[in-house]
Amino acid sequence: MPTDTAKEHRPRRVALVTGVAAGIGQGYALRLARDGHRVAIADLGSADETEKLVREDGGEVFSVRCDVSDAESVARCAEAVTDRFGGVDILVHNAGIYPMAPFADTDWTPWRRIMDVNLDSVFHLTKAFLPAMTRGSWGRIVVMASTTFHAGSAGMVAYTASKGAVIGFVRSLAAEVGEQGVTVNAIAPGLVRTPGTLSGPQLELGAFDAIVANQAIKRTGLPEDLMGVVSFLATDDAAFMTGQTLVVDGGFVRA
Ligand SMILES: NC(=O)c1ccc[n+]([C@@H]2O[C@H](COP(=O)([O-])OP(=O)(O)OC[C@H]3O[C@@H](n4cnc5c(N)ncnc54)[C@H](O)[C@@H]3O)[C@@H](O)[C@H]2O)c1
């Protein structure tokens, strides 16, 4: 079926994507808007570039500043998005941080920060938007996990623990809300080329080459490799898939 015809038949919903200034979140915002959804984008910093790209692409977008780790900031964001779009049907928890340090050098403060941003944010945002999804008997929640959970990557104990925790969140919440039309899934990428990974220690450590060498598909992952997955999870076609973690890593993890 030609894409345009498929788009005509696709319900137009409201998506909220966090962590959208660049990288994977920017790709998700662009793709969900291209799918015809109205897209709210939330970031700690400026998401002007993403907003501009979505508009230029013909999409409808609303940008809000939000620190997803902060309950009050999330409450203000939820109010602004609800005022603008009436609610959220598709919630994509993408914002995340991944500082690398051995566990011996990881004190309580950086540990808490990673948990605040990667895990507690999922609590705050889901609390804000899930009640309306269950009331309306339709919702899609997607959380970003990571194959560091499957691989047990050294130097990333706090990060890996936070991503394992969100996989647990997804499995358990899926069991609670399946009967109310809400699916809850995780996407676990391998190493993806984004501003975050390109400015981190991954390049210096040779992580890109080392990981690609062990992938079935021998090239670096890109945000584009993930966009179709979030697009699918947001559809009615994905209504029977919940509580899952979709590994998208060029076949590094083959479990
Ligand atoms: N890039 C990878 O290799 C990779 C692999 C596995 C999982 N992931 C996960 O995918 C997601 C996106 O990764 P990325 O590489 O595109 O990240 P990135 O660092 O390139 O971008 C992250 C975005 O999140 C925003 N952000 C950070 N803290 C925030 C906060 N407290 N509140 C609101 N926004 C905040 C940043 O401003 C930025 O726009 C993360 O959850 C990450 O853990 C990435």
PDBQT file of the ligand as one rigid body, heavy atoms in Angstrom, charges set to zero:
ROOT
HETATM    1  N1  LIG A 301      23.138   6.683  21.835  1.00  0.00    +0.000 N 
HETATM    2  C1  LIG A 301      23.271   5.435  22.241  1.00  0.00    +0.000 C 
HETATM    3  O1  LIG A 301      24.259   4.729  21.906  1.00  0.00    +0.000 OA
HETATM    4  C2  LIG A 301      22.233   4.820  23.136  1.00  0.00    +0.000 A 
HETATM    5  C3  LIG A 301      22.264   3.439  23.360  1.00  0.00    +0.000 A 
HETATM    6  C4  LIG A 301      21.323   2.862  24.184  1.00  0.00    +0.000 A 
HETATM    7  C5  LIG A 301      20.351   3.649  24.776  1.00  0.00    +0.000 A 
HETATM    8  N2  LIG A 301      20.329   4.985  24.545  1.00  0.00    +0.000 N 
HETATM    9  C6  LIG A 301      19.309   5.782  25.214  1.00  0.00    +0.000 C 
HETATM   10  O2  LIG A 301      18.608   6.541  24.248  1.00  0.00    +0.000 OA
HETATM   11  C7  LIG A 301      18.227   7.795  24.788  1.00  0.00    +0.000 C 
HETATM   12  C8  LIG A 301      18.725   8.936  23.912  1.00  0.00    +0.000 C 
HETATM   13  O3  LIG A 301      20.115   8.809  23.741  1.00  0.00    +0.000 OA
HETATM   14  P1  LIG A 301      20.958   9.850  22.842  1.00  0.00    +0.000 P 
HETATM   15  O4  LIG A 301      22.263   9.207  22.587  1.00  0.00    +0.000 OA
HETATM   16  O5  LIG A 301      20.122  10.331  21.702  1.00  0.00    +0.000 OA
HETATM   17  O6  LIG A 301      21.189  11.011  23.888  1.00  0.00    +0.000 OA
HETATM   18  P2  LIG A 301      21.827  12.483  23.684  1.00  0.00    +0.000 P 
HETATM   19  O7  LIG A 301      22.744  12.686  24.841  1.00  0.00    +0.000 OA
HETATM   20  O8  LIG A 301      22.360  12.677  22.316  1.00  0.00    +0.000 OA
HETATM   21  O9  LIG A 301      20.528  13.384  23.881  1.00  0.00    +0.000 OA
HETATM   22  C9  LIG A 301      19.822  13.276  25.087  1.00  0.00    +0.000 C 
HETATM   23  C10 LIG A 301      18.814  14.411  25.169  1.00  0.00    +0.000 C 
HETATM   24  O10 LIG A 301      18.184  14.333  26.461  1.00  0.00    +0.000 OA
HETATM   25  C11 LIG A 301      18.154  15.640  27.028  1.00  0.00    +0.000 C 
HETATM   26  N3  LIG A 301      18.154  15.527  28.476  1.00  0.00    +0.000 N 
HETATM   27  C12 LIG A 301      19.155  15.113  29.284  1.00  0.00    +0.000 A 
HETATM   28  N4  LIG A 301      18.774  15.209  30.572  1.00  0.00    +0.000 NA
HETATM   29  C13 LIG A 301      17.509  15.675  30.562  1.00  0.00    +0.000 A 
HETATM   30  C14 LIG A 301      16.585  16.014  31.596  1.00  0.00    +0.000 A 
HETATM   31  N5  LIG A 301      16.893  15.877  32.885  1.00  0.00    +0.000 N 
HETATM   32  N6  LIG A 301      15.355  16.472  31.233  1.00  0.00    +0.000 NA
HETATM   33  C15 LIG A 301      15.030  16.631  29.927  1.00  0.00    +0.000 A 
HETATM   34  N7  LIG A 301      15.874  16.356  28.916  1.00  0.00    +0.000 NA
HETATM   35  C16 LIG A 301      17.105  15.881  29.234  1.00  0.00    +0.000 A 
HETATM   36  C17 LIG A 301      19.398  16.318  26.490  1.00  0.00    +0.000 C 
HETATM   37  O11 LIG A 301      19.281  17.729  26.570  1.00  0.00    +0.000 OA
HETATM   38  C18 LIG A 301      19.448  15.791  25.063  1.00  0.00    +0.000 C 
HETATM   39  O12 LIG A 301      18.658  16.577  24.202  1.00  0.00    +0.000 OA
HETATM   40  C19 LIG A 301      18.767   7.810  26.224  1.00  0.00    +0.000 C 
HETATM   41  O13 LIG A 301      17.781   7.373  27.126  1.00  0.00    +0.000 OA
HETATM   42  C20 LIG A 301      19.890   6.795  26.178  1.00  0.00    +0.000 C 
HETATM   43  O14 LIG A 301      20.178   6.219  27.446  1.00  0.00    +0.000 OA
HETATM   44  C21 LIG A 301      21.250   5.585  23.741  1.00  0.00    +0.000 A 
ENDROOT
TORSDOF 0
